[in-house]
Amino acid sequence: MYGDNNLCSVFLYLSLTAQIYIIEDQSRIAEMENVELIKSMPPSAKLVLRVLKEKKITRFDDLMEETLLSKRTLLYAIKALRELDLIETQVCMNDARKRFYCVKLR
């Protein structure tokens, strides 16, 4: 009976260890996919994404000021990031014409 408990403990340990490795592998695969995704983005979108990660949430005007991108280029970058489902747009409650942008949580 004592041997059966040890065998069960070893089996449980091996099972949990295998699950941890599977989770780590899935995490590495996701990281590699993110790297490929980022490599495929235009440079302006990479810059905007980096700024949004630093600022957490910001307005369009602040993004223009921070990135020094033209309005048209910034709109293109935001469109590219939205299509890749990497950022969220939120409407300002005080002025519906203004938008806030932030990185989407996954």
N, C-alpha and C positions, 0 to 999 in steps of 0.2 A: 504494500500500500504506500509506503514511504517513497518508493521508486516511482510510482505513478504520479505523485504530486510533483516530484522533480521534473518528470517528463512533461507534465502539463505546463509547468512554469517555463521550461525551456521552449516549448512549442509557442506559448504565449509571447515570450520575449522575441523569438524569431519572427513571429507574425507581426508584432508591433514594429520591429526594426524594418521589415520589408515594407510596411505601410509608410514609414518615414522616408525610406529611399524612393518610393513611388511619388510621394508628395514633392520631394526635393527635385526629382527628375522632371515632374510636371512644371515646377517653378522655373527650372532651367530652360525648358522648352518655351515657356511663355516669355522669358527674358530674351531668348534668341528671336522669337517672333517680333517682339517689340523693337529689337535692334534693326531687324529687316524693315519693319514698318517705318521707323525713324529715318533710315537710310533712303527710303523711297520718297520722303517728303521734300518739298522745295525748301531752300535755305531760309526764306522768310518765315515759313511755318515753324521750322525748328527754333528760330529766334523767339517767336511769339510764345511757343510752348515753354521755352526756358524761362522767359520773363513771367509767364503765368504761374509756373511752378514756384518761383521765388516770391511773387506778390500774393499768391493764393487767389485773390479776386481783384479785378481792376476794371475800370471803365475804358471805353474805346479811345477817348482822348488821352488818357494816361498811357495806354499802350502805344499810341502814336509818338508821344513824347519820349517814352522809355526806349523804344526800338529805333526811332528816327526813320521809320518807314513811311512812304507816302500813303495817303488814304487808300488809293486803289490797290497797292501792294498789300497793305494790312488787311483789307477786305478779302483779297485773294487767299492770304494765309489763314484767316479765320474760316473761310469757306472750306479750305482743304482740311483743317483740323476738325471741323464739324462733320465733314463727310467720313473722316476716319473715326468718328465718335470719341474724340479725345477731349473735347471741351464742351462746356454747357454755356448757354446764353440765358441770362435772367434780365427781366425788364425792371427798370428802376421804378419804384412805387411813387416817387415824387414827380417824375417826368417820364411819361411812357415813351418818349422819343429816344431816351437814353438806354443803353444796355450795359450790363456787367458781364464779364467773361471770367470763367474759372475752369481749372482742370477737372475733368470728370473722374470721380472715384470709381474704381473697378472692384 
